[in-house]
Amino acid sequence: MRAGPHLSPVAKSQNLLFISGQLARNAQGQIAGDIEQQTQQVMSNLENILKSNGLKLEHVIKTTVWLRRATDFDLFNQTYAQILNHVRPARSTLVSELLFPEALIEVEAIAACP
C-alpha cells in the first residue's frame, strides 16, 4: 500500500494559517495548461482553502512561489497581480524542479486570522 504525503494541508497557530504548497490541480485532480492557466488554478485552490477557513485572499500576508521555468515569471507575475489586485503580500519566488513534470507552479501561503 502506497502512503500519501506526510503533511497537513493546513495548520493553524494562534492567529496564523499556514497553507501547504498548492499545485494547479483541477476538480478531477489533473494538472494542465500553461503558466497563466496554472496560476489561475493554483490561486483558485488557495482561495477555496482560505474560504473553508473563514478567510479571503486579503488575509494572505506571505506567499512562497516555485516556478519550473524562469521564463514563465513575467506572465505568472502579471496573472498573480490581476488575481490579488490591491492585495500585496510579501513574496519569495524561486525557480526549481517540481515533483510532478506537468506542474509549472506551486504556491504556499501564510494568512493572518482576524
C-alpha positions in Angstrom: 0.0 0.0 0.0 1.4 3.4 -1.0 1.3 6.1 1.5 0.3 9.7 0.7 2.5 12.7 1.6 3.2 13.1 5.2 1.8 16.6 5.7 -1.2 18.7 6.8 -2.8 20.7 4.0 -3.4 23.5 6.6 -2.1 24.2 10.0 -3.2 27.0 12.4 -1.1 28.5 15.1 -2.5 31.3 17.2 -3.6 33.9 14.6 -1.8 32.5 11.6 -3.0 29.9 9.0 -0.2 28.1 7.1 -1.3 26.6 3.8 0.9 23.8 2.3 2.1 24.1 -1.3 -0.7 24.1 -3.8 -0.5 22.8 -7.3 -2.8 23.6 -10.2 -5.0 20.5 -9.7 -8.5 20.9 -11.1 -11.6 19.2 -9.7 -10.6 16.0 -11.4 -7.1 16.0 -9.9 -5.4 16.9 -13.2 -2.7 19.4 -13.7 -2.8 21.0 -17.2 -2.4 24.3 -19.0 0.2 27.0 -19.5 1.6 29.2 -16.7 -1.3 31.6 -16.9 -3.9 28.8 -16.5 -2.0 27.1 -13.8 -1.5 30.3 -11.8 -5.3 30.9 -12.0 -6.0 27.3 -10.9 -3.5 27.5 -8.0 -4.9 30.8 -6.8 -8.4 29.4 -7.0 -7.4 26.4 -5.0 -5.7 28.7 -2.4 -8.8 30.9 -2.3 -11.1 27.8 -1.7 -8.9 26.8 1.3 -9.0 30.3 2.7 -12.8 30.4 2.3 -13.2 27.0 4.1 -11.3 28.6 7.0 -13.3 31.8 7.0 -10.7 33.9 5.3 -10.2 35.7 2.0 -7.2 36.4 -0.3 -6.8 39.8 1.5 -5.8 37.9 4.7 -2.7 36.4 2.9 0.4 38.1 4.3 3.1 35.9 2.7 3.5 33.6 -0.3 6.3 31.4 -1.5 6.1 30.6 -5.2 8.1 27.9 -7.1 8.2 28.2 -10.8 9.6 25.4 -13.0 10.9 27.8 -15.6 12.3 31.3 -15.1 10.9 32.3 -18.5 7.4 32.0 -17.0 8.0 34.7 -14.4 6.6 37.7 -16.3 3.3 36.0 -17.3 3.0 34.4 -13.8 3.6 37.8 -12.1 1.0 39.5 -14.3 -1.6 36.9 -13.7 -0.9 36.8 -9.9 -1.2 40.6 -9.7 -4.5 40.6 -11.6 -5.9 38.0 -9.2 -4.7 39.7 -6.0 -5.4 43.2 -7.3 -4.8 45.5 -4.4 -3.6 42.8 -2.0 0.3 42.8 -1.9 1.6 40.0 0.4 5.3 39.6 1.0 6.5 37.0 -1.6 9.5 34.8 -2.4 9.8 33.4 -5.9 12.1 30.6 -6.7 12.9 28.5 -9.8 13.0 24.8 -9.1 12.2 21.4 -10.4 8.7 20.4 -9.2 7.6 16.9 -8.1 5.2 16.5 -11.0 6.5 17.1 -14.5 3.3 18.7 -15.7 3.3 21.2 -12.8 4.7 24.7 -13.8 4.0 26.4 -10.4 3.5 25.7 -6.7 2.3 28.2 -4.2 2.2 28.1 -0.4 0.8 30.8 1.8 0.5 32.2 5.3 -2.6 34.1 6.2 -3.4 36.2 9.2 -6.6 35.3 11.0 -8.6 38.3 12.3 
